[in-house]
């Protein structure tokens, strides 16, 4: 056999194998002048497909056959909204990339499901605080800082049509010292979905109840919500920190050496009634267990809290809310009753540039009336707060307020000025 014939046959054999391999390889580029680019551009213009999820096809970037197969798979999934002409293009594209769709069908399908399945969101906040609060043993835990930076990120993944998984991460750093807030980072991880005719939440989450006068912190356990006009929520589990870290100085007041209790038990039931199109009435009962009056075992004491309040729309631009809290913690010369009222004009909406609101409130929140209130900017306070919110650009809110008050325990001055900007994404 002539040498040239042997070389020719060898080349045919090698090229045949290579051709087969290239045909099956989804990462081979589709040539820049290939007709498929014009076809997918038309499908995108007609709204049949949306490119890479951000509405583009990344400019003039050359696509691989794998990437093109993904786009074609999307187009095939959206054929019901395609015109006859677009359906013909989809058919032509599916024929062109039939091998890739065949070989990568499951892989493409799984990838699309995973990418479309997870939704991300979050918030970045920059804050400046100017606080003046005369200290005592009951207020020593209050922050005194020039400001802080905060991030909150969350992801929601669809488990099935009825259930989702959620992860949330928070971190807070003081800008004047660089120190990290001792209570952060905090992470919430839980699953939530339909069950037994209601909504079930399992894992570590925030059981924020009523208007937050008693609790705005994490628990680990379960929560079940049911009802429409009258919504009922039942929570069972443990608080996700120690009594000291969560702000329970009242437990230590029972004895000088009272110990902090890690992860005290927590029970709650809340009722939320839509009394009218403009008025809601809310009530909640909270029970925290597992502490001692001596600082030693048995940790069998419990603290019970009751909360009741309402919010209503007074007129087109005016709203009012009031909330009351009381516990069974009975310490001489210390109050266990608290309340919060607020009048607000308009409502800032981060989706509406230029929107704003103005608010005024009065609060009296003794230490023994709360677990970890969302309103206790400085602990153990009674006083008046004036402030406003403003939306300077999309998904951005600026807030400023001044709180002038006194500590309830020892009647010391406690004033807070705050300015902050929040970015939502």
Protein Blocks (a to p, Z undefined) as FASTA:
>chain_A
ZZklmmmmmmmmmmmmmmmmmmmmmkbccdfklmklmmmmmmmmnomaghjonopahija
ccdfklmmmmmmmmmmmmmmpcfklmmmmmmmmmmmmmmmmmmmmmmmmmmmmmmmpccd
dddddddddddddddfklmmpccdfbdcdddddddddfblmbccdddddddddfklopac
fkbccddddddddeehiacdedjddfbehjlmmbccddedddddedjklccdddddddfb
dfklnopaklmmmpmklccdehiadddddddddfbfkbccdddddddehiafkopacdfb
ccddddddddddfblmbccdddddddfbdcehiafbdcdddddehjddfklghiacdddd
dddddfklpfbdcklmbghiacddddddddfbghiacdddddddddfklopacddddddd
dddZZ
